Structure formats: structure tokens, C-alpha cells
Amino acid sequence: MGQHFSVTDTNPLVNTQNMDKFTLFRKVYRLYKQKYTQNLIYYTYCYKFLYMVNLIHKIKNIYWEATK
């Protein structure tokens, strides 16, 4: 995520030698959106997983309290 795109970038994904500003912006934005979406999906799954673990833990605790 920590990439900085300059006008003289030699990265094949962002070849900005003869591109106008708008095309450059669109290309960088598309790359950023792709990365951001992947990260978002990943974090959402992690969050849901942790939430479920926490929920199961709480239910288990309540169950143990009830069966004492």
C-alpha cells in the first residue's frame, strides 16, 4: 500500500511517460481501489470471524454460569 507514483515511474503497471493527468489519475485510482477492496474484504472476514469467536465465548460463559 505504501507505493508513491511519480511521473517518471518505471513501474509497468503505471507507465506515465506519455499519459495525460486524467488517464494517470484513473490508472492510479483503479490500482488503489483494487488494493483497497481486497484489503477491505480481508479485514471484513477477519472482523466477522473474531466477532463470532467472541459471541461463542460469551454464550459459553453464560452457559457455564447457568449450569453451576
Steps between C-alpha positions, in 0.01 A plus 500: 500500500791736559581564136553852371432555132717761334484631145829330416392163642647196323237266644335312207163525673523878503691607194452875519745618235246621242172510688287799579412576861148362478607159364772484762250578772260233373774239487630575849144515635417161347810342655424660836136391490601142414746485791261675739212266411715190555613633838145594593369152418785344698445722805124446486548124511748530788260726689206265447710205612613677818144614565373139475777373729413768753129418477562127549723580798228715659233234444731237651558719807126556546444125463764421762349754738156346450615141556696565820 
